[in-house]
Amino acid sequence: MKRTLVLTDGFVGQTYPEYVRQLEERHLRVYAVLPGDNASKQDLEGVAHSITILPPMGGRRGPWRLPR
């Protein structure tokens, strides 16, 4: 597998330590793109290489790219 795309509504829940270990063993990186209106970035902060927040659907300006 070279690339995988996972689409969610922005809520992914807590990451399982076993999954995180397997990602690290296989040298896989997670790049997260979350919706601006419903971004639960805390769940991915420990595993994502980068987290990008899309602009809100309402047209408000928000943080599009958050530092890791």
Phi, psi and omega in degrees: 000127179262317182216148177221139176244126177242122179256131176223177177274005180108340178256117181246343181082178181293142177276141179281132181306325180295320178294319179298317179300316180295321176300315180295317180300322184268004179056041178263144180246144177252125175246115185259136173235117186243150178291139183295333182277344186210058184261118177251070187291338182302326182293334184252355185302326182280346185240334185281136175290323174210155178230123177247132177255123178289156177295148179298151180295335182285357178089358177291150175278140179214179178288115181276327183228123182256136177294150181278000000 
